[in-house]
Amino acid sequence: MTRDVADKLNYKKPASIYSTFFPALQGAKEKMSSSIPNSAILVTDTPAEIKRKVNGFALSGGGATLEEHKKNGADLEVDVPY
């Protein structure tokens, strides 16, 4: 889209476009793929499936338990749901 609009705005077309992808539920070092069912939330997932995936597979920077999360706070650099 940027390459299509650049000429109209009197800009040069960019040679490449850099983007960031959403991380997999297991964290930024993992691959999100529809072939790995628990790595992504799909548009065809039911609300119950989404809840199960977020609660069970989403990497959280807040600790393993609620008490740890309250004590230590969250690490938003690795907190996928955030």
N, C-alpha and C positions, 0 to 999 in steps of 0.2 A: 504494500500500500504506500509506503514511504517513497518508493521509486516512482510510483504513478503520480503522486502529488508534487514531488520536488520540482519538476519542470513548470508546473502551473504557478508555483510560488517563487519562481526565478532562483531556485537553488540548484546546485549540481546534484545529480543522483548519487546516493551513497554506493560505495563498492560492496559493502557488506553490512548486514544489520546484526547487531548483537542483542541477545535477549536472554532472559533468565527463565528457567522452567520451574514449575511448581515441584517441590520435593516429593518423593514418595512418602507414604505414611510412616515408614521406618526411618526416615531421615534423609538428609541431602546426599549422602553417599550411596544410597540405594537407587535402583531404577524403578520408575513408575511405569507399569505396563499392564495392559488389559489381560495379558497372558499370565500375570501373577495377580490373582484375584484380590489378595489382601493388601496390595501396594497402592491402590487407587480407589477413589470413590467415583463410581460410574453413574451416568445419568439414568441408567436402568435400575440402579439399586433402590430397594425399598427403604423407607425410613428406619425400619428395624435393622436392615443390613448396614446402613450408614452408621447408626449408633454402635453396632457391634464392632465395626471396623475402627471407628475413632476411639472407642473405649479400650479395644483390645490390641490395636496395632499401631496407633499413632504415637510416634516418639514424642515424649513430653520432657521439657527441661526442668520439670518441677519436683522430681523425686519419685521414688517407687510407691510411696504411701501419701495420704493426705497430710499426715503429721509432718513428714519430711518436706512436703511442698510448703506448708505454712511456716515451717522453721527456716528453710533456706531460700524461699522465693523461687522464681522461675528463671531459667536461662533462655531468654527469648531468641538467642542465636540458633538454638537447636529445637525449639518448641514448635513442632509442625502444626498443631491446631491453631496456635496464635497466628 
